[in-house]
């Protein structure tokens, strides 16, 4: 594996190892620097950059020996994410590690006009990498920017914003990495990390108690979370010894009531989910929940506008 792609793997893996206390006690294999992690981080880069070898003569209209200096700049304020991935894209396009200099790090707040990456390289390879580099960088920075808005809104409340599994196929590892760059926390990466008992499971099992018993019998050491959409379900989950409860589509009054019910269970954590909007983030946190789950971070965040401009030949 090349230097830049290995560096991208290591940076993302380190970020993903900082799991929240309510996630599995040891990071699952795909957030370690092992084969699965390599595939989840590097494979998307390789698949998007495979175009370079398909039409090598048509990708640009430049002289083969021409060189250029270019800068990647933000065109609006936001939070940066994806610099190691951008470097890996340049590497895949044939641009040497010493020809690209990051000027800011992932997680940095940046203003409009801020240059985040300077590249001095062969022009043909640079223009061939341009779109793929920006696709990753704008997408991941958009997620980080949206996450930072939620984290700022929740600041001082003791409540954290978390993502979901509503991610782009093939990009989950990178998108969840971007959430962490924006100050959010990751929920489960895959179904096997935490047993989340949802409404359809309750119907299939015959109720909360039966569903909990089935999960504990099948996987006794697996963290368990139960989705509740009524206060009666919250009470049943508490009495069953569940320590993580997802409050689905509850209004503020019901969130407060659920938090009051949970005061007699010190180890219980509550997570609000469903239809949450940024403008109500603080009110939801102050209702007494520990987490807000926001699927929109990864499935609906707008890309942050960054552009690559050739500065000199």
HUBEL-V552847 format. One line per field, one symbol per residue. phi: phi as a letter, one per 20 degrees, with the letter a starting at -180 (. if undefined). burial: + if it has 16 or more other ideal C-beta (glycine too) atoms within 10 Angstrom, else -. A space follows every 10 residues. Layout:
phi=???
burial=???
This chain:
phi=.fgffffggf ffffffffff feegfcgfgf ddedgffgff eegfffffef ffeecfedfb dcffdfcbdc cecfdbfrce bofffffffg ffenefgfec cfdbdgnffc egnfedbdcc bgffffffeg ffgfgfffff ffffffffff fffegnendd ececeecfgn dggfffffgf fenedeefeb geecededgf ffffenpfff fffffffebf eegcccecdb fffffffffe nfdcceeele ffffffffff fefecgeedd cebnmfcgfd gffffffoee bdecffgddc fffefccdcf eae
burial=---++++++- +++-++--+- -+++--++-+ +-----++-+ ++-++--++- -+------++ -+----++++ ++++---+++ ++++++++++ +++++---++ --++-+++-+ ---+-++-++ ++++++++++ -+++++++++ ++++++++++ +-++--+-++ +++++-+--- ++++++++++ +++++++++- --+++++--- ++--+--+-- ++-++----- --+++++++- +-++-+++-- -+++++++-+ ---++-+++- ++-----+++ +++--+---- +--+++++++ ++++++++-- +-++++-+-- ---
